[in-house]
Structure formats: C-alpha cells, structure tokens
Amino acid sequence: MQTILIAGAGKSSIHLIHYLLSHAARNKWRVIVADSDANAIAEKTSGNPFAEIAAIDITKTEQREPLVAKADIVVSLMPPNLHILLAQDCLKHKKNLITSSYITPEMKAMEKEVKEAGLMFMCEMGLDPGIDHMTANQIIHSIQRVAGIITSFKSYCGGLVAPEYDDNPWHYKFSWNPKNVVFAGKGGAKYLNQGKQVEVPYEKMFDSNKRIKVDGIGSFAYYPNRDSLNYLQQYDVPEIKTFLRATLRHPAFCKGWNALVALGLTSDDDEFEGTPNTYASWLKKKTGYHNGLTLKEYVAQKLKVLPDDRVLPMIEWLGILDENPLPDGKKSSALHLLDLLEDKWKMLPAEKDMVIMQHEVEYTHKERKIKLVSSMTLKGESRDFSAMSKTVGLPMGILARMVLNNKINVPTGVCIPNMPVVYRPVLTELKHHGISFREEVE
C-alpha cells in the first residue's frame, strides 16, 4: 500500500484531500493528513477509511519526520516558511515533494542534492503560481514551434468574490489565507516593460489605475506580482521586450488598499497594545493626528483627497474611525488590520468565490503581428468548496497521482511545472474538472 502525506488542512486543502481520497480505494493508497488542527482534518476527511488523521506540530522533528519517512510522496500546503522542514526530511528519506508555494532561496540551495538523489521537488504547483506556469508555457512553446517571436507576455490572476456575492464597498472577501492578502506586495515588484526593467516599491504598488478587461466579466485593476524577471529564463523568451505577472483586484480595492498603505496601517514593524486602545486611537497615532478636524476630515487631508472621495466611506466601513476597542495583546499594525479584515471580509458558508486568470501574448509570425488572449474564469461551489481551493489543490493532486502511478517521466531537481511532460497531462485532466481556457486571436 502506497502512502501519501498531505501537510496542511487549511482553506485551500479540501479539493486536494478529496481528490486523492477519491482515488485511494482503486490505488490502495493510505492518505495521511497532517495539521495542528485535528478538527480541520476530520472535517475534510469525513471519516474516509483510507484517511489517517495526524494532529502534529509540523515544526517538531520528532512528530514530522516519521510521517515523511513512511510516505511515498509528500504534498505540502503549509505556510511557505515551513516547506523547507519537509524538504529536508524528504531529501533525507528520498521522497518526492510537491508544494504550491514559490521557490525560496533555501529550497533553491538544495537543487544539487535533490537532483543527485533523483528526486522531484515540484514547487509552484497551485494556481498562481502553478496553472499560470503550465498554461503560459503551453502557449509559449506552441508559438515557438511555428517559429513565432514573442515580444510581450502579460499574465494576470485574481482570487475574487463572485459578482452575486459582491456586497461590500471593497468588492472583496477572503477565499484563501487572509494573512497572505494583507502581506501581499511587501517585497515590492519587478517586471520588464518595453525593454526596460521596472522596480516598484511597496509604497507605490497599489497607486496605479492600470486596468484590463476580462471578456464577459468586466474591468479589473492590477498590480505587479513579485519579481517577474525571475521567470524570464524559465519561460525561455529571449526576444521578449515586455514581461509582467500581475494580480487582479477590483479598482476600488486597489484605491482603498493604497490608502491603508499611505496611512501606515499595513506596517509590520511597529507594535500597538490592544485594549484600552481603540481603532480610532490606533489610526490617530499612526497618522500623527494633532488638530481640531474630525478624524474623517483629517484622513482626507492626509490622503490629499476631497471630502466626498469614495475611499473615505471604504475606510469608514471597516470601522477604523470608530472608538471600538482593539483586541487584547500587542500586535503590529498589519496584524491588527488582519484581525479586523478577517471579520469584515469573511465569506458566509453559502457564498461563492471566483478565480480569474488571463494571459495576453503578443508575437510576430511570418512578419504578421498577432495578439493572443487566453482566459479562464471559475466560480466556487460554496465558501469551503471554493474555486481557489480547486485551482490550488487539483494540480498538486493530479501530479501526485501521476507520479505514484508511473504515468509520467518524473523530472528531477527543484523545479516549477514549465515542462511539457508535466503540463500536458495535468492541464488535460484539469479540463475534465471544468478548469479550461478560452483563446482569442487578434
């Protein structure tokens, strides 16, 4: 009997767990799900006889390593900083590893040893990163096969609330790890535009009004996602002049988040005591409030906006201008904001999310300029069975099944899914689960 270790039973895990359990009887698999929250595991495994609950502290070697040792493959949905612990165990015990997170410098440093051991550490195997890499490289390779020269590549992805449940002024609700949303963009971003490298600091990340149109859905704002330049070599596009990976949000969201950044409320290098401080006193201390204006008037002045600007009711709706007490305990501004947003942006059980991904590729073929737009839109079934969980979890599960069943020639090293041997079969199966792209050529 083969054993799969799934590390993490959080928001994005349910489709991964259900997919692997749905194949467990036929393949005689044992699926161990490890997390610190036994209830979260139990909810997602629903008493399946092929599932095993492992309520552990993943940071404790004596609890984690024995599970890795008896697994045939490890699939990790843990926070990014914890993947390395599993990776070290996987290298020691010669196990293949799949994660949904970006390759960290620590993981990349293992490349030589992983390759020499003949192991696959497949990172960035979720939605974004993940499905974006697979579909992008499928497009790029198809253009290159006909000797097309790619000059521009732009990729956009957003986890959003479905339009029918969009009922707040931010046009946003959490469908995945809230902390990742609050801390998005902290490291700034880099991309290539018309042959020039562009660097965007965090303070400027959300102040652009650049937009794209998604056919049948509407107009969305976007901000650059991390360091796009990292992928120039992996995507193998030597002639390219513009290369951008970006995150989609509603235009109002970007305007509002830019205001929170300007007010210092997303800072993680400060500390504020909770009760007896209030949200209003926190805001006053962060902004240096010192005059006789109302707090709302002062915020407008600080942001250099008119009193009727739409960003003010957005901030007001969050409750930041109120005298309600902050939760107990010392926390950074970012974590106080996180506590507030987890309540304000929570999805109700019956509500649905929506995932949008769109690639825009410009290339020349036989002296003709061509623009290809490839797009995917997917709605979730409910808060728990979300589109985000489906698009993050299924690529990982499909690859794990194919590796265990010897259905692919397993690549070795610390890698991302940019190779045909991985993306062709995975994208083919994703279509059967309703995750497919529509292409238009101009």
Secondary structure as UniProt FT lines:
FT   STRAND          2..7
FT   TURN            11..12
FT   HELIX           14..22
FT   HELIX           24..27
FT   STRAND          29..35
FT   HELIX           38..45
FT   TURN            46..47
FT   TURN            49..50
FT   STRAND          51..55
FT   TURN            58..59
FT   HELIX           61..69
FT   STRAND          73..76
FT   HELIX           80..82
FT   HELIX           83..93
FT   STRAND          96..99
FT   HELIX           105..108
FT   TURN            109..110
FT   HELIX           111..116
FT   TURN            117..118
FT   STRAND          120..122
FT   STRAND          126..127
FT   TURN            128..129
FT   HELIX           131..145
FT   TURN            146..147
FT   STRAND          149..161
FT   HELIX           163..165
FT   TURN            169..170
FT   HELIX           178..182
FT   TURN            183..187
FT   STRAND          189..193
FT   TURN            194..195
FT   STRAND          196..200
FT   HELIX           202..204
FT   TURN            205..206
FT   STRAND          211..214
FT   TURN            215..217
FT   STRAND          218..224
FT   HELIX           228..231
FT   HELIX           232..235
FT   TURN            238..239
FT   STRAND          242..249
FT   HELIX           251..262
FT   TURN            263..266
FT   TURN            275..276
FT   HELIX           279..287
FT   HELIX           295..303
FT   TURN            307..308
FT   HELIX           311..318
FT   TURN            319..321
FT   HELIX           333..344
FT   TURN            349..350
FT   STRAND          353..365
FT   TURN            366..367
FT   STRAND          368..379
FT   HELIX           387..404
FT   TURN            405..406
FT   STRAND          413..415
FT   HELIX           420..432
FT   TURN            433..434
FT   STRAND          438..441
//
